């Protein structure tokens, strides 16, 4: 196993697998959050299930946290390697002519997304952990007996500064995904007759999902 991570190809392959895992999570996260626009009850029920089901809490949640940390650490390691290789490339030719702006700035988009994730954890995950495991309230309800998830979500998107921050964060996510999605497929060797279709799907995902999250934030801000 250590031999895999000691090679550049092995690290890129591991990075790609973690990227696929996180993209599946983002899609699942979006699928639940978009419910908040159409039905508060459906969103509350889905959120309560995800927040109390033992497999999600004690198996998937630790794996997700590990996946996020692994992806960013591996990304920084690969960026250091790429910078060294790029320095040699620039000495021979114009390296920027052979790469896109997004590919050359993945570290910056990734860094901003990391900051955004920390803020997102402070906004939602840490208060949820405090409520369930420190306060000891696993019911997920308000004093009036209703589920609290939708009300808390709407409350978070009342300040315009937070909405703006989230929108900027999802713009950076889109930029990151536009290059990262295709890069992940290339790292696992998915260059075949389906490549054109995969590129089309990656663009729809990379632009559509972040736009969907932006829509959710704006919807709740202007309709609270």
N, C-alpha and C positions, 0 to 999 in steps of 0.2 A: 504493500500500500504506500509506503514512504517513497518507493521508487517512482510511483505515478506522479506524486506531487513534486518530486525533484526535477521532473522534466517539464519543459515549456508546454508541450502538447498535452501532457497529463493535467497540468494546472488549467489550461484553457478548456479541456473537456469537463473538469470538475466545475469550473466557473459556469459553463453552459448548462450543466445539470441543475445547479443552484438557481440559475436564471429561469429555467423552465418551471421549476418548483414555485418560485416567487410569482411568476406570471400567472400560474394557475390560481395561486392564492389571491392575487389582485382581482382576477376575474370573478372568483367566488365572493370576495369582499364587495365588489361592485354589484353583483347580483342581489345581495342582501340589502345594500344601501339604497339601491334604486327603488326598492319596495317602499321606502319612507316617503317617496313622492306620490305614490298611488294609493297606499293603504297603511295607515298608522298601525292598525291591528296586525296586518301581515308582517310588517317590519318588527313589531314588538315580539311576536311569536317566534319569528326566525332568530332574532337576536337573543331571546331568552333560551332557546334551544342550544345555540352555539355557545352561550355563556354558562350553561349548566351541564351539558352532556359530558360525561366523564372522559370519553375518548378525545374530544376536542380539547378539553382543559388540561388533561394530564399526559396526553400523547402528542397530539398535533401542535398544540401551542408551544411546548418546548422545542419541537422540531422546527417550527417556524422561526422562533427566536434564534436558534442555531443557524438556520439557513440564511437569515438576514445578516448576522455577524460574519458568517463564512463568506458570503457573496461580496461584502464590502472589503473584508480583509484581503481576499483573493484578488479583488479588483485593484486595490492599491499595489499589491505585489506585481501584478501583470503590468500596471502602468509604469512602475519603475523599470521593468524590463523593456517595455516599449520605448521609453524615453532614451534608454541607452542605445537601443537599436536605431532609433530615429536620428540620434546624433550622428551615427555612422552614415545613415542614408543621406542626411543633409550635406555631409562632407563630399558625397559623390554626386548628388543631384538634388533637385528641388523636391524634397519629400512631400511637401504640402500639395504638390500637383497630383500626387498619386493617392491621396486620401481625402475623405470628406471632413468638413468642419466638425461634424458630430463625432466621428471616430477619433479625431485629435483632441477632443475636449470631453471625453467620457468621464474623466476624473473629476471635472468641475461640475458636470450635471449630476454625477453620482454623489459628490460631496454635498451639494445643495439638497439632494433627496435625503441624504443621511440626516442633515439638520432638520429637515421637514419631518422625518420619521420620529426623531426625538421629541419634537413639539407635538406630534400626533399621539405619541405614547403618553406624554404629559397630559394632554387634553382628554384622552379616552381610556387608555389601557390602565394607567396607574390609578385613576379614580375608581375604575371597575374592580381592580384587584383589592384596593382598600375597602370598598364596600362589601365585597364577598368574603374576603379572608381575614380582614382585620376587624371591621365592624361586625362581620358575621351575618350579613343579610344576603341569603341566596335566593330570596323570593323574587327579586327584580321588580318590586312593586312600590308605588307611591302610597302615602297615607290613605288616599281615597280608594285604594285597591287596584288601580290601573297599573299596567307595566310602565316603567319609567324611561325606557330606552328612547322612544321617539321624542319625548319631551326634552330629554338631555341633549339629543342630537340637535334639535331646533334651537335650544338655548345656546349651544356652542357657536352656532352660525349667526347670532345676532350682531356681534361687533364686526364692523366693516373691515377692520384691520386683519382679523382672523380669516375672513372670507378672501381677502386679497392675498394673504400669505398662502392659503390653500390653493388658490387659482394659479399663482406663480409656481408653487410646488408641482402641480400637475402639468404645467407647461414644460418644466424641466424633465418630468417623468416621460412625457411624450418624446422629447428630444433624445432622452436616454434610450428609450425603447426602439426608436426608429433605426438606430444602429445596432443596439444590443440584441434585438430579436433575430435579425439576419446573421449577426456574428455568432450567436448561439447555435443556429442551425449549421453554419459552416464548421464550427468546432466539433460537432458530432458527426460530420461527414455527410450531411443531408444535401449534397449537390448532385441532383439528378433531374429527371424529367419533370419532377414536381417543384423544382426550384422557383419557377416563375409564379406558380400559384401560391407558394409559401411566402414569397416577397409581397404579393398582393394582400394576403391575409395579414402579414405582419404590419403593413401600413394601416390597414383597417383597425387592427387591435391597438397599435401604438398611438393612433390619433383618436380613435373612437372611445376607448375606455377612459383616458384622461379627460376628454371633453365631457363624458358622462358624469365623472366626479365633479367637474366644474359646474355642470348644470345642477347637480344636487345641492352644492353649497349655495349657489345663487338662488335657487328655488326656495330654500328654507330661509335665506336671509330676507328675501322680498315678500315672503308669505307668512312670516311669524306673527 
